[in-house]
Amino acid sequence: MIAHISTPADEPKTVARILAEIMERKVSPFPPGGPKAWMAWSANSDTEIETTARAIRRPLSF
């Protein structure tokens, strides 16, 4: 089974490195996700977790 998960983070590269360490594999940039997107892979390559920069929410002004 292949699983793909996308998650926002304040520090995408750091989060991806930690996830890759937990899954005993590697981390790499993920250009399709944007300039700050990173992908963590599992040891058997069945799971990949994409980490992107969290969006900044601004209050609505009327």
C-alpha positions as CSV (number, residue, x, y, z in Angstrom):
1,M,0.0,0.0,0.0
2,I,1.3,3.4,-0.9
3,A,0.4,6.4,1.4
4,H,0.9,10.0,0.6
5,I,0.3,12.6,3.4
6,S,0.6,16.4,3.1
7,T,1.0,18.6,6.2
8,P,1.7,22.2,6.9
9,A,4.5,23.3,9.2
10,D,6.3,26.5,10.4
11,E,9.6,24.8,9.7
12,P,8.9,22.4,6.8
13,K,12.5,21.2,6.3
14,T,13.0,20.5,10.0
15,V,9.7,18.6,10.3
16,A,10.6,16.5,7.1
17,R,14.0,15.7,8.5
18,I,12.5,14.5,11.8
19,L,9.9,12.4,10.0
20,A,12.5,10.9,7.7
21,E,14.6,10.0,10.8
22,I,11.6,8.3,12.4
23,M,10.9,6.3,9.2
24,E,14.6,5.5,8.8
25,R,14.9,6.9,5.4
26,K,15.7,10.1,3.5
27,V,14.4,13.6,3.0
28,S,14.4,15.6,-0.3
29,P,13.2,18.9,-1.6
30,F,9.8,18.7,-3.3
31,P,9.6,21.5,-5.9
32,P,6.0,20.8,-7.1
33,G,4.9,21.7,-3.5
34,G,6.6,25.1,-3.6
35,P,9.9,26.6,-2.7
36,K,9.7,25.5,1.0
37,A,8.2,22.0,0.4
38,W,10.1,18.9,1.5
39,M,9.3,15.2,1.2
40,A,10.1,12.5,3.8
41,W,10.2,8.9,2.6
42,S,9.8,5.7,4.5
43,A,12.4,2.9,4.5
44,N,10.3,0.8,2.1
45,S,9.2,3.8,0.0
46,D,5.5,3.0,0.6
47,T,4.9,6.1,2.6
48,E,5.8,9.7,1.7
49,I,5.0,12.7,3.8
50,E,5.0,16.1,2.1
51,T,5.7,19.1,4.4
52,T,4.9,22.6,3.1
53,A,5.0,26.0,4.7
54,R,2.0,26.9,6.8
55,A,-0.1,29.6,5.2
56,I,-0.3,32.9,7.0
57,R,-3.9,33.9,7.8
58,R,-4.7,37.5,7.8
59,P,-7.8,39.0,9.4
60,L,-10.5,40.0,6.9
61,S,-10.9,43.7,6.6
62,F,-14.2,45.2,5.5
